[in-house]
Amino acid sequence: MSARQNRLAVLFPGQGSQEKGMGRALAEASAEAAELWTLAEKASGLALREIYWEGDEAAMADTRALQPAMTAVTLGLWFAARQRLGDIVGFAGHSLGEYAALAASGMLEVGRTLALTSLRGRLMAEAPNAGGAMAAVLKLSLGDIEDVVRQAVEATGKILLVANYNSPGQFVLSGEKPAIEAAAALVKERKGRAVALPVSNAFHSPLMAEPAAELEKALKKAGLRAPSQAPVFFNVTGAPETDADTALALMCRQMTSQVRWIDTMANLHAAGARTFVELGPKGVLAKLVTGNLKDACPDCTAVGVADAAAVAALEV
């Protein structure tokens, strides 16, 4: 593969990618990775290593613990793998993962990244829930889903929108529960599939305005800067941004805005990325590369790097 063909995009996953034992082998082998866990535990006030290395599913799903822990894991993998990665054209993170992308690009200092994700997790967990819910929709086109949303809103008078544009075959709805339920029934009528997500609120919707306003205060104090590495491709637009002030404005909108992952993948490909390296457990984003680019780039490859062994075997 030529150098041009091997240009890389680095991806960071968000909530839902957690698994028991994540990051343990790397932290036990690397003082740098272990220090990330220490910083995350200090920022969150939680025994994160005990939760994720010894805990149960319920404890691991608590967003107050999950957000700083996942960030510690993904950044640990970045620090371990970065010397093995060549020509990076861009970074991207899905929702929570966007904070790790900011740190990897040099736009946000690591300690502040862990403090912000700890705060974000707490604010999202403690946000007032006025009946917020989310559901993934499969086997329907975007046009059909948009029609379902319109009908559900008209029928219920409640808030509902497409929150995550993950791939042409996978979208996520977010909004008030009556509208979610109405949409699920309409999806079934159209021979699609709606799957309720185990979340505590309607994330990436206007219902998150209150915690977003609190997070914005912290973001404005965090000191975003121009990237020292490749640019971040942002969730809100799917496009790259290097200006610190514009990036800050995008991050302040992230919690209430949609995740435009389809556009993000298309724009990374347009920027020259042909290999997509996901740093984090489960390989969810690596699988979405195929769903997004199978027609535009059948030769694109996706690599999941989930642990210390995968870092050691990494060849891109």
SULQUINOR-V222102 format. One record per residue. SS is DSSP state (@ for helix, = for strand, . for the rest). PSI is psi in whole degrees, -180 to 180 (* if undefined). Layout:
ss-><SS & SS>
psi-><PSI & PSI>
This chain:
ss-><. & . & . & . & . & . & . & = & = & = & = & = & . & . & . & . & . & . & . & . & . & . & . & @ & @ & @ & @ & @ & @ & . & @ & @ & @ & @ & @ & @ & @ & @ & @ & @ & @ & @ & @ & @ & . & . & . & @ & @ & @ & @ & @ & @ & @ & . & . & @ & @ & @ & @ & @ & . & @ & @ & @ & @ & @ & @ & @ & @ & @ & @ & @ & @ & @ & @ & @ & @ & @ & @ & @ & @ & @ & @ & . & . & . & = & = & = & = & = & = & . & . & . & @ & @ & @ & @ & @ & @ & @ & @ & @ & . & . & . & . & @ & @ & @ & @ & @ & @ & @ & @ & @ & @ & @ & @ & @ & @ & @ & @ & @ & . & . & . & . & . & = & = & = & = & = & = & = & . & . & . & @ & @ & @ & @ & @ & @ & @ & @ & @ & @ & @ & @ & @ & @ & @ & . & . & . & = & = & = & = & = & = & = & = & . & . & = & = & = & = & = & = & = & @ & @ & @ & @ & @ & @ & @ & @ & @ & @ & @ & @ & @ & . & . & . & = & = & = & = & . & . & . & . & . & . & . & . & . & @ & @ & @ & @ & @ & @ & @ & @ & @ & @ & @ & @ & @ & @ & @ & @ & @ & . & . & . & . & . & . & . & . & . & = & = & . & . & . & . & . & . & = & = & . & . & @ & @ & @ & @ & @ & @ & @ & @ & @ & @ & @ & @ & @ & . & . & = & . & @ & @ & @ & @ & @ & @ & @ & @ & @ & @ & . & . & . & . & = & = & = & = & = & . & . & . & . & @ & @ & @ & @ & @ & @ & @ & @ & @ & @ & . & . & . & . & . & . & . & = & = & = & = & = & . & . & @ & @ & @ & @ & @ & . & . & . & .>
psi-><131 & 165 & -38 & -40 & -23 & 21 & 142 & 149 & 138 & 126 & 144 & 125 & 169 & -146 & 146 & -15 & 3 & 150 & 154 & 135 & 3 & 135 & -3 & -51 & -40 & -43 & -33 & -18 & -17 & 122 & -33 & -43 & -40 & -37 & -33 & -41 & -40 & -46 & -40 & -39 & -37 & -42 & -39 & -23 & 21 & 151 & 74 & -39 & -38 & -41 & -47 & -20 & -21 & -9 & -176 & 175 & -40 & -44 & -39 & -23 & -13 & 117 & -24 & -35 & -37 & -43 & -49 & -35 & -46 & -37 & -40 & -41 & -50 & -38 & -33 & -42 & -38 & -48 & -34 & -32 & -17 & -31 & -17 & -7 & 135 & -109 & 93 & 124 & -19 & 159 & 149 & 145 & 141 & 111 & -112 & -40 & -18 & -28 & -41 & -37 & -42 & -44 & -44 & -35 & -15 & 8 & -18 & 131 & 143 & -46 & -40 & -31 & -46 & -35 & -41 & -41 & -31 & -45 & -43 & -44 & -41 & -44 & -40 & -37 & -35 & 2 & 139 & 131 & 106 & 48 & 31 & 146 & 169 & 154 & 136 & 143 & 127 & 156 & 20 & 150 & 163 & -39 & -44 & -41 & -42 & -35 & -39 & -45 & -46 & -46 & -41 & -40 & -44 & -38 & -32 & -23 & 17 & 166 & 133 & 139 & 164 & 115 & -40 & 121 & 81 & -43 & 167 & -15 & 6 & 116 & 158 & 131 & 147 & 140 & -161 & 145 & -42 & -36 & -38 & -44 & -41 & -41 & -41 & -40 & -40 & -37 & -44 & -41 & -33 & 11 & 22 & -172 & 128 & 129 & 116 & 136 & 142 & 70 & 163 & -4 & 179 & 82 & 156 & 45 & 168 & -17 & -10 & 18 & -39 & -53 & -31 & -38 & -38 & -42 & -35 & -39 & -43 & -39 & -40 & -21 & -9 & -23 & 57 & 149 & 170 & 147 & 144 & -17 & -151 & 164 & 160 & 137 & 116 & 145 & -42 & -35 & -22 & 2 & 160 & 153 & 133 & -15 & 127 & -40 & -41 & -41 & -42 & -45 & -38 & -42 & -32 & -23 & -12 & -42 & -26 & -2 & 168 & 154 & 108 & 70 & -32 & -47 & -38 & -47 & -43 & -40 & -35 & -41 & -44 & -30 & -8 & -3 & 131 & -17 & 131 & 118 & 115 & 127 & 101 & 166 & 156 & -29 & 28 & -47 & -33 & -38 & -34 & -20 & -46 & -45 & -30 & -32 & 10 & -32 & -44 & -32 & 76 & -19 & -2 & 147 & 152 & 134 & 127 & 126 & 101 & -19 & -178 & -37 & -39 & -35 & -45 & -31 & -1 & 126 & 106 & *>
